[in-house]
Structure formats: structure tokens, C-alpha cells
Amino acid sequence: MISNGIDLVNIHRFQDLVNNKTIMNSIFTEKELQYIQKRNSNLSTIAGLFAAKEAFLKALKKGINHYSMKDIEISHDNNNAPFIILHNQIKKDFLIENLSLSISHDGDYSIAVVSILSNCSL
């Protein structure tokens, strides 16, 4: 089965979030926070990571209240291409054979698209 998810966010919506450590720590893993810091807390980076997590949950047909956002980790390969690492309960609940993630930014918006190939219905 193939399932897709997409999320579009306004980058400026994250202006206040960047200075709120409690919220940042509830959404992003330690590795993601390090990546954000490495990118000088760039708002488009934060928005893109958030959109990727939301797009993944939409591809699973789940809302943000079903799993911890920290169970979905966005990482980057040597070419800075994003990919998803699953942790904890979400990793146990879904047998995902392959997934694809794309994140883009333009003007005031960040967008993420996730496609999942799974051997079971989502």
C-alpha cells in the first residue's frame, strides 16, 4: 500500500516557538535541536522539520495526538537530503518498508511531502 501526506506551514508562525525551550523540547529530538542550532535557529529549518513530522502523521492517517512528535525524527544524509527515523511506539506499531520525504521552502512557507510504502494497510 502507498500512502501520502503533505503539510504546509507559515514560517513566521514559529517565531515565538524558537525561544520556548519547553515547546521545542516537546517537539524535537536532541539531534534535531542540534541540527536547528547548527542552522542558527533558522525559522525555515524549524518549520520544515515540523511540516515533515506532520506530513508523516498524515501519511499514516493519524493526528498529532496519537504519537509523540519526538518519536518521528528528521535527519539528513551526507547530501543534506532529509529522511525519517522512527522511535518508540510508532516504530512498533507500523511496519514500513520504504518511505520518501521531501521538504521545501519558499517565501513565507515551508512544505513537506511524505510517501510511505507498507505491506499493511495504514
N, C-alpha and C positions, 0 to 999 in steps of 0.2 A: 504494500500500500504506500502511496505517496501522499504526503500532506504538506501544505504550505502555510506559512504565517508571515505577516507583514506588519510593521509598526512604523508610524511616522510621528516624530515628536518635535515640538518647538524648542530649539536650543536654549533660548532665554529663560525657559521655564526652570532651568537648572541653576540659575544664577544664585539663588539663596541656598540651594542644596549643597553647593561646593563647600560652604563654610559650616555646615551642620554635620559634625563628626558622627553623631548618633545615627542619623539617617544614612549617611554614606556607609557606615559600618554595617547597617542592616541590609543594604542592597548589594554591596560589592565585597568580593573576597579580598584577602590580603594581597594576593598577586595582582588583582585588578586595581586596587588602591595604589600599589607601587607603579603600575603602568600609567595610571592617571597622574601621579606625581611626576613621573619621568616626562610626561607630556605637558608639564607646567599647569596642571589642573585645567586644561583646555575644555571649555564648555561643550564643544562639539564632540570631543572624545567621550566625556561623561554621557552625553545624550545618546551617542551611538551605541555605547555599551548597554545602556538601559533599553534602548529600542531593540537591540539584539535579544536580550532576555525576554522582553515582551513578545517579540515575533516568534521565538521558540515556543513559549507557552501557548500562543495562538495556534501554532502548527500542531501542538499536542491536543488542542481543543480544551485547554484548561485556563482558568483565570489566575491572577496573581495571588489569590488567597489559597490555592491548593498546595503550593510548594514554596519553600524559601527561595528568594531571589539569589541567595548565596549558593544554592545547590546547582545553579547554572553559572558556569564560569566562562568568560570570554577571554581567550588567549590569542596569541599571534605567532605565526611561524617566522622563519628567517627572512621571508619577503614581506613581512608585516601583514600578511593575509590573516583575517580573523578565523578562528574556529572555536567550537564549543566543547567544554569538558563538563561532564555531569558528575554530581556528587550525591551522596547520602540517599534519601528515599526516592528521589526522581530517577536515579540511576538504577535502583532496584525495581521500580515499577514499569520501566519501559525497556524493551529490547530493540534498540535502534541499530540497524545495520550500517546506515550511512546518512550523513546529513551535510548540508551545504549552508553556509552563512555568507551574506554579503551586507556590508554597511557602507553607506554613502552620506555625504553632507553637501548641502547647497544652501547658501544664504542663511536663513533663519531656521532651517530644518535639518534633521538627521533622519535617515530611514534605514531600516534593516529588513532583510528578507531571509527566511529560513525555509529550506526544503528538507523533508525527512523521508527516508526510505526505511520502512519497517516491515517485518514479516508478520505483524499482527495489526489488527485494526486499532486505531488510536481513539 
